[in-house]
């Protein structure tokens, strides 16, 4: 009876993914205990968040890819509809309109699109698998840009980047030609090079950047030179890079981070938790964390490579790359090589919404892996 119960609970779950997730959330709890020493309630809250997220993962692992394909269009349509509702009568907090009051609760619809977007575009390309033409890529781009622009309008640059990346990964894995990718990359490099070269003039207060809010322009300019606003937007970058560098090879030790416990690191339990980790566990700890994320990404790509359908391969590949994007952007902004855009460290940062979204992604990967075995059997 006991073995049967264990088989029912864990039989649908991939052992490697489960082990990686356990190690990452355990690391997050250890670091959060130090980062949130002055507000111990956050540790208990995160434990509850993990329980809910793991339950969502367990449910997702039992849903077949065929069912996911059937609900892709409704989930996408509901997500876009909610984003339009946010645009029309959303709740505004701290200058951003990102939430929707449903009466019984307040939700952030943009989070839905992190999973709904790769679902929808993977479904679209699966329908056109026999012959993918240029117009199919253009149609996928339209499906992608509509929610991304609505999210950027809120404004929420961090989530917009993640949703854009999730969709672009599916388009790339569907076979987008390098002849189209290389010119875009070249144009981006030229734009970045020009910005760096003309930084002094481009970052003047009276100069506006088309398509960007003033605060977004300020983030990029302070990335290029944080000392221009050391007590404002540059404060985050300056203090986080000091914390990362001061950790040295072996770190200062758990609960002994001076930048952390003297409260120099802003948002140290969420977006900048990597600075706390790097200060207390040093380069060795950073390498261990990078190895865990590398293992997660490798496992995800193995599942994608062995997936039985075009839809499953595209979805698994995109979800795997979402984890890479989260980790790369978060570590990049904490280390001062990317602008601060509010992206948490996956499975480590405090927070319920992002944790649920990421565990949902892990559950979908487990589902694809399980049903591959069933197809082979």
C-alpha positions as CSV (number, residue, x, y, z in Angstrom):
1,X,0.0,0.0,0.0
2,X,2.8,2.4,0.9
3,X,4.7,1.7,-2.3
4,X,1.5,2.1,-4.3
5,X,1.0,5.5,-2.7
6,X,4.5,6.6,-3.5
7,X,4.1,5.5,-7.1
8,X,0.9,7.5,-7.3
9,X,2.6,10.6,-5.9
10,X,6.0,10.4,-7.6
11,X,5.3,8.1,-10.6
12,X,4.5,11.0,-13.0
13,X,7.5,13.0,-12.0
14,X,10.9,13.1,-13.7
15,X,13.5,12.2,-11.1
16,X,16.3,14.5,-12.5
17,X,14.0,17.6,-12.7
18,X,12.6,16.9,-9.3
19,X,16.1,16.7,-7.8
20,X,17.3,19.9,-9.5
21,X,14.1,21.8,-8.4
22,X,14.6,20.5,-4.8
23,X,18.3,21.7,-4.7
24,X,17.4,25.1,-6.1
25,X,14.5,25.8,-3.8
26,X,16.5,24.6,-0.9
27,X,19.3,27.0,-1.9
28,X,16.7,29.7,-2.1
29,X,15.4,29.0,1.4
30,X,18.9,29.1,2.9
31,X,19.7,32.4,1.2
32,X,16.3,33.9,2.0
33,X,16.7,33.1,5.7
34,X,19.8,35.3,5.6
35,X,18.4,38.0,3.3
36,X,15.1,38.4,5.2
37,X,16.5,38.2,8.7
38,X,14.7,41.3,9.7
39,X,11.3,40.0,8.4
40,X,11.2,36.3,9.3
41,X,7.6,36.0,8.1
42,X,8.9,35.9,4.5
43,X,10.6,32.5,5.2
44,X,7.3,31.0,6.2
45,X,5.5,32.6,3.3
46,X,8.0,31.2,0.9
47,X,7.5,27.7,2.3
48,X,3.8,28.1,1.6
49,X,4.6,29.4,-1.9
50,X,6.7,26.3,-2.5
51,X,3.9,23.9,-1.4
52,X,1.4,25.6,-3.8
53,X,4.0,25.6,-6.6
54,X,4.9,21.9,-6.2
55,X,1.1,21.1,-6.2
56,X,0.8,23.0,-9.5
57,X,3.8,21.1,-10.9
58,X,2.3,17.8,-9.8
59,X,-1.0,18.6,-11.6
60,X,0.7,19.8,-14.7
61,X,2.8,16.6,-14.9
62,X,-0.4,14.6,-15.2
63,X,-1.8,16.6,-18.1
64,X,-1.0,15.2,-21.5
65,X,0.6,17.3,-24.2
66,X,-2.5,16.6,-26.3
67,X,-4.6,18.3,-23.7
68,X,-2.2,21.2,-23.5
69,X,-2.5,21.6,-27.3
70,X,-6.3,21.7,-27.1
71,X,-6.3,24.5,-24.4
72,X,-3.5,26.6,-26.0
73,X,-5.8,28.9,-28.0
74,X,-8.4,29.5,-25.1
75,X,-5.6,30.1,-22.6
76,X,-3.9,32.6,-25.0
77,X,-7.2,34.3,-25.7
78,X,-8.1,34.6,-22.0
79,X,-4.6,36.0,-21.3
80,X,-4.8,38.7,-24.0
81,X,-8.4,39.5,-22.9
82,X,-7.2,40.0,-19.3
83,X,-4.3,42.2,-20.6
84,X,-6.8,44.4,-22.4
85,X,-8.9,44.6,-19.2
86,X,-5.8,45.7,-17.3
87,X,-5.2,48.4,-19.9
88,X,-8.8,49.7,-19.6
89,X,-9.4,49.5,-15.9
90,X,-6.4,47.9,-14.1
91,X,-5.2,48.6,-10.6
92,X,-2.3,51.1,-10.4
93,X,0.5,50.7,-7.8
94,X,3.8,52.6,-7.7
95,X,3.1,54.2,-11.1
96,X,2.5,50.9,-12.9
97,X,-0.9,49.4,-14.0
98,X,-0.2,45.7,-13.9
99,X,-3.0,44.2,-11.8
100,X,-6.7,43.4,-12.2
101,X,-9.1,43.3,-9.4
102,X,-11.6,40.4,-9.8
103,X,-13.4,41.2,-6.5
104,X,-12.3,38.1,-4.6
105,X,-8.6,38.6,-5.5
106,X,-6.1,40.7,-7.4
107,X,-4.2,39.0,-10.3
108,X,-1.3,40.0,-12.6
109,X,-2.4,38.7,-16.0
110,X,1.0,39.2,-17.6
111,X,2.3,36.2,-15.7
112,X,-0.2,34.0,-17.6
113,X,1.5,34.9,-20.9
114,X,4.9,33.4,-19.9
115,X,3.3,30.0,-20.4
116,X,0.4,30.9,-22.7
117,X,2.7,32.4,-25.3
118,X,4.9,29.4,-26.0
119,X,1.8,27.2,-25.9
120,X,0.0,29.3,-28.5
121,X,2.9,29.7,-30.9
122,X,3.9,26.0,-30.6
123,X,0.3,25.1,-31.4
124,X,0.3,27.4,-34.4
125,X,3.5,25.9,-35.9
126,X,2.3,22.4,-35.1
127,X,-0.8,23.1,-37.3
128,X,1.5,24.2,-40.1
129,X,4.2,21.6,-39.6
130,X,4.0,20.2,-43.1
131,X,5.1,23.4,-44.7
132,X,6.3,26.4,-42.6
133,X,6.4,29.5,-44.8
134,X,7.5,33.1,-44.3
135,X,3.9,34.2,-43.7
136,X,3.6,31.7,-40.9
137,X,6.6,33.4,-39.1
138,X,4.9,36.8,-39.7
139,X,1.7,35.5,-38.2
140,X,3.5,34.1,-35.2
141,X,5.3,37.5,-34.8
142,X,1.8,39.2,-34.7
143,X,0.6,36.7,-32.1
144,X,3.7,37.5,-30.0
145,X,3.8,41.3,-30.3
146,X,0.2,41.9,-29.3
147,X,0.6,40.8,-25.6
148,X,4.2,42.0,-25.5
149,X,3.1,45.6,-26.4
150,X,0.2,45.4,-23.9
151,X,2.6,44.3,-21.1
152,X,5.2,47.0,-22.1
153,X,2.5,49.6,-21.9
154,X,1.7,48.8,-18.3
155,X,4.8,49.4,-18.0
156,X,6.5,46.1,-17.1
157,X,9.7,45.8,-19.1
158,X,11.0,42.7,-17.3
159,X,7.9,40.6,-17.9
160,X,7.6,41.9,-21.5
161,X,11.2,40.7,-22.1
162,X,10.4,37.3,-20.7
163,X,7.2,36.9,-22.8
164,X,9.0,38.1,-25.9
165,X,11.8,35.7,-25.3
166,X,9.4,32.8,-24.7
167,X,7.7,33.4,-28.0
168,X,10.9,34.1,-30.0
169,X,12.4,30.8,-28.8
170,X,9.5,28.9,-30.3
171,X,9.8,30.8,-33.6
172,X,13.6,30.0,-33.7
173,X,13.1,26.3,-32.9
174,X,10.4,26.1,-35.6
175,X,13.2,26.7,-38.1
176,X,13.6,30.5,-38.6
177,X,16.4,31.1,-41.1
178,X,19.7,32.6,-40.0
179,X,19.3,34.9,-43.0
180,X,16.6,36.7,-41.1
181,X,18.2,36.5,-37.6
182,X,21.7,37.8,-38.5
183,X,20.6,41.2,-39.9
184,X,18.5,41.8,-36.7
185,X,21.5,40.9,-34.5
186,X,23.8,43.1,-36.6
187,X,21.4,46.0,-36.3
188,X,21.1,45.5,-32.5
189,X,24.9,45.4,-32.1
190,X,25.2,48.6,-34.2
191,X,22.6,50.3,-32.0
192,X,24.3,49.2,-28.8
193,X,27.7,50.4,-30.1
194,X,26.3,53.7,-31.1
195,X,24.7,54.2,-27.7
196,X,28.0,53.4,-25.9
197,X,29.9,55.8,-28.2
198,X,27.5,58.6,-28.0
199,X,26.5,58.0,-24.3
200,X,27.3,61.5,-23.1
201,X,24.9,63.1,-25.6
202,X,22.2,60.3,-25.7
203,X,21.8,60.3,-21.9
204,X,21.2,64.0,-21.5
205,X,17.9,64.7,-19.7
206,X,16.5,66.7,-22.6
207,X,17.0,63.8,-25.1
208,X,14.1,61.4,-25.4
209,X,14.3,57.9,-26.8
210,X,11.4,56.9,-29.1
211,X,9.4,54.0,-27.6
212,X,10.9,54.1,-24.1
213,X,9.7,55.8,-20.9
214,X,12.1,58.2,-19.2
215,X,12.7,55.7,-16.4
216,X,13.6,53.0,-18.9
217,X,16.1,55.3,-20.6
218,X,17.5,56.2,-17.2
219,X,18.0,52.5,-16.3
220,X,20.1,52.0,-19.5
221,X,22.1,55.1,-18.9
222,X,22.9,54.2,-15.3
223,X,23.9,50.8,-16.5
224,X,26.5,52.4,-18.8
225,X,27.7,54.7,-15.9
226,X,26.1,54.0,-12.5
227,X,28.0,56.8,-10.9
228,X,25.8,59.4,-12.7
229,X,23.1,58.6,-10.2
230,X,24.8,56.8,-7.2
231,X,21.9,57.4,-4.8
232,X,19.1,56.8,-7.3
233,X,18.9,54.3,-10.1
234,X,22.6,53.6,-10.0
235,X,22.4,52.6,-6.3
236,X,21.1,49.1,-7.1
237,X,23.9,48.3,-9.5
238,X,26.7,49.8,-7.4
239,X,25.8,48.0,-4.2
240,X,25.1,44.6,-5.8
241,X,28.4,44.6,-7.7
242,X,30.2,45.5,-4.5
243,X,28.5,42.5,-2.7
244,X,29.3,40.1,-5.6
245,X,32.9,41.2,-5.7
246,X,33.4,41.2,-1.9
247,X,32.4,37.5,-1.7
248,X,35.8,36.5,-3.1
249,X,36.6,32.8,-3.7
250,X,34.9,31.2,-0.7
251,X,32.5,33.9,0.4
252,X,32.1,35.5,3.8
253,X,30.0,32.7,5.2
254,X,26.3,32.2,5.7
255,X,24.6,35.0,7.7
256,X,27.9,36.9,7.6
257,X,27.4,39.1,4.5
258,X,28.1,42.7,5.5
259,X,26.4,44.3,2.5
260,X,23.4,42.2,3.2
261,X,23.1,42.7,7.0
262,X,23.9,46.4,6.9
263,X,21.1,46.7,4.4
264,X,23.0,48.1,1.5
265,X,21.6,45.6,-1.0
266,X,18.1,46.7,-2.2
267,X,15.4,44.1,-2.8
268,X,17.8,41.6,-1.4
269,X,15.1,38.9,-0.9
270,X,13.7,39.1,-4.5
271,X,15.5,40.5,-7.6
272,X,18.9,40.9,-5.9
273,X,19.0,37.7,-3.9
274,X,21.9,36.6,-6.1
275,X,24.0,39.4,-4.6
276,X,23.3,38.0,-1.1
277,X,24.2,34.5,-2.3
278,X,27.5,35.6,-4.0
279,X,28.6,37.6,-1.0
280,X,28.1,34.8,1.4
281,X,29.1,31.8,-0.7
282,X,31.7,33.4,-3.1
283,X,32.9,32.2,-6.5
284,X,32.7,28.5,-5.4
285,X,29.0,28.9,-4.6
286,X,28.4,30.7,-7.8
287,X,29.9,27.9,-9.8
288,X,27.8,25.4,-8.0
289,X,24.7,27.4,-8.7
290,X,25.6,27.7,-12.4
291,X,26.1,24.0,-12.6
292,X,22.6,23.4,-11.2
293,X,21.1,25.7,-13.8
294,X,23.2,24.1,-16.5
295,X,21.9,20.6,-15.4
296,X,18.3,21.9,-15.5
297,X,18.8,23.3,-19.0
298,X,20.6,20.2,-20.2
299,X,17.8,18.0,-18.9
300,X,15.2,20.2,-20.5
301,X,16.9,20.0,-23.9
302,X,17.1,16.2,-23.6
303,X,13.4,16.1,-23.0
304,X,12.8,18.4,-26.0
305,X,15.1,16.4,-28.3
306,X,13.2,13.1,-27.4
307,X,9.7,14.6,-27.5
308,X,7.4,12.6,-29.8
309,X,5.6,15.5,-31.6
310,X,6.6,18.8,-33.1
311,X,4.4,20.7,-30.6
312,X,6.1,18.9,-27.7
313,X,9.6,19.7,-29.0
314,X,8.8,23.3,-29.5
315,X,7.2,23.7,-26.1
316,X,9.9,21.9,-24.2
317,X,12.6,23.8,-25.9
318,X,11.0,27.2,-25.2
319,X,10.3,26.4,-21.5
320,X,13.9,25.3,-21.1
321,X,15.1,28.5,-22.6
322,X,12.8,30.5,-20.3
323,X,14.8,29.2,-17.3
324,X,18.0,30.2,-19.1
325,X,16.6,33.7,-19.7
326,X,15.5,34.2,-16.1
327,X,18.9,33.1,-14.8
328,X,21.0,35.0,-17.4
329,X,19.0,38.3,-17.0
330,X,18.9,38.2,-13.2
331,X,22.6,37.4,-12.8
332,X,23.5,39.9,-15.5
333,X,21.6,42.8,-13.9
334,X,23.0,42.0,-10.4
335,X,26.5,41.8,-11.8
336,X,26.1,45.2,-13.6
337,X,26.3,43.9,-17.2
338,X,22.5,44.3,-17.9
339,X,20.0,47.0,-16.9
340,X,17.8,46.4,-13.9
341,X,14.5,45.1,-15.2
342,X,13.0,43.3,-12.3
343,X,13.5,39.6,-13.2
344,X,13.8,37.1,-10.2
345,X,16.4,34.4,-9.9
346,X,14.5,31.2,-10.9
347,X,13.4,29.0,-8.0
348,X,15.6,31.0,-5.6
349,X,14.1,34.5,-5.3
350,X,11.2,35.1,-2.9
351,X,7.8,35.4,-4.5
352,X,4.8,33.3,-5.3
353,X,3.7,34.2,-8.8
354,X,7.1,33.6,-10.5
355,X,7.6,30.4,-8.5
356,X,4.3,29.0,-9.6
357,X,4.9,29.9,-13.2
358,X,8.3,28.2,-13.2
359,X,7.1,25.0,-11.4
360,X,4.3,24.9,-13.9
361,X,6.9,24.9,-16.6
362,X,8.8,22.1,-14.9
363,X,5.5,20.1,-14.6
364,X,4.9,20.5,-18.4
365,X,8.5,19.2,-19.1
366,X,7.7,16.2,-16.8
367,X,4.4,15.6,-18.7
368,X,6.3,15.7,-22.1
369,X,8.9,13.2,-20.8
370,X,6.2,10.9,-19.3
371,X,4.1,10.8,-22.4
372,X,7.2,10.1,-24.5
373,X,7.6,7.0,-22.5
374,X,4.0,6.0,-23.0
375,X,4.2,6.5,-26.7
376,X,7.3,4.3,-26.9
377,X,5.6,1.7,-24.8
